[in-house]
Amino acid sequence: MTSVRLALANVRYPDTPDASIELAARAIQDAAATGASIVCFPECYVPGYRGLGKMPPPPDPEFLERGWSSIQDAAARAGIGVILGTERVAQGALMISALIINADGSRAGFQDKVQLDPSEEGRYARGERRRVFTAGPLTFGVVICHEGWRYPETVRWAVRHGAQVVFHPHFDIADPGMLRPRTFADPNNTFHEKAALCRAAENTCYFATVNYANERSVTTSAVIAPDGRVMAWHPYGDEGLLIADVDLSLATGLLAHRCHTITADI
């Protein structure tokens, strides 16, 4: 058995871009104190998701570079890997992304959001490439919000390329009058958390989904086991870390690798 401790940062929406850096650095330190090997933040945590009633200042590549460097320093001091939900500007286009930071503070690279929500088109450009990353014995992929909920192929790709855990940074805030769930994957809730169970079970992998802490959320942070069981979930709207120890020997990817590609003659 190879056990890895994961941390999901169920953090509040930052009041300012600078606050996103400060809050992320604090969560990195707190996650390291639990013995976690890696901590994952919600979608676009730096500088804050742009949409659903939230509108941070205009994109600033210089601020992003400064912020990333500061968070890399925090990761190096704490000795922990980081999956940082962030915006980035590439070739003049604004993208939703995740910056992967190694435990020594170096950059492993970015995973851009490839499948945009229709509401994001025109505001963000989509990515073109998928990757998997490593952190010690852990191999993992990242799928961001809409693409993890609505496009099962994104998770399957990561697992077929060796991922044992697929992290899912997202941002969700409910419309007024929607259900206030009291338990994860409530049958009366939207489909989203049920999809998280499916992503794990249909690929025999761990699925780690992480949202902001906000009082109107209908999804929360959770870690799902390779058989589709809920290992741990964070109370809705509460700020804090969700910690889970995962046994990598159970993340065999069996069902993902048994999927056959069918070519039809028309």
Order of alpha helices (4+ residues) and beta strands (2+ residues): beta-alpha-beta-alpha-beta-beta-beta-beta-beta-alpha-alpha-beta-alpha-beta-beta-beta-beta-alpha
